[in-house]
């Protein structure tokens, strides 16, 4: 993974490479680094959906469900066919609303 990360870092002008690096960092638990990398990917190509998915995952992991929902909705706007996007939005919305009354 170190070699892959190093290779991806050598393409700072490539949104797809930065997105892949952000995903790798997310998988490795390097959330702060991933947040910076995903921001760079979005700056390079704001029309791509995948960086917004990653941004949402990072927000959800940090307990910021409203931010996660916002990021996932941005991903869906860019690509409505993003896998599982509606499920992620629905689940985060449900959790944000809290437990159902008994």
N, C-alpha and C positions, 0 to 999 in steps of 0.2 A: 504494500500500500504506500510505503514511503516513496518508492520510485514512481508510482503512478501520480501521486500528489506533486512530486517535483516536476514531472513531465507536464502536468496540467498547468502548473504555475508558470511555465515557460511560454504560455499563450495568453497573456493578460488582455489582449485585444479581441479575444474570441469569446462571445457570449456562451456558446455551447460548452466550451472547455471550462469556463468559469462556473457554469451551472453544474457540470459534472464534478468539479472540485468541491463546490458547496455541498453537493450530495454526499461525497466521500467524507467530508469534514463532519457532516451531520451524523453519518453512520458511526463515526469514530468518537462521537460525543464532544467534538470541538465546536460547540455552539457559537461562541463569540466569533471565532474565525469564520464559521459558515455564514453568519449574519453579514459580515463584511464582504465576503465573497459573493453572496447572493445579491447584495446591493450593487456590487460592481457588474454582475451579470445583467441585472435589470437596467442599469444605466446604459449598458452596451446595446441591449435589445429589449426595450420596454414592451414589445408586442409578444414576447415569448411567455407561455403559460407556466412552464416548469419551474422557473425561479420563484414564482409566486406560491406554488405548491410548497416548495421548500421553506419559504418564508413563513407560511402558515404552520407547517410542522414545527418549526422552531418556536413560534409564538405559543402553540398549543403545549409544547413540552415545558415551556416556562409558565404555564398557567394563564396565559393571556388569550383567553378564548375569543373575545371580541376581535382582537387583532388577527387571530387565526382565521376567523370567519371572513373578515374583510379581505385578507390575502387570498383565500380560496375563492371568494367571489370574483376577485380580480383575475384569477387564473381561469375561471369558468367563462368570463367575458372574452378572454383572449382565445380560448379553445373549449367550446362546450363539450367536446368529446374527451376531455381530460379524464383518465380512469379514476373512478370512485369519488370524484369531486363532490357530487351531490350527497353521497353518503357521509363524507367528512364534514360538510357544512351542516347537514341535518344532525349528526351526532354532537358536534360542538354546540349547536344551537340548543339542543336538548339539555346538555350538561350546563350550559350557561343559565338556562331557565331554572335549574335546580330540580330537586326530587318532586315527583308527582304527589299531590295530596292524597291521603288515604281515605 
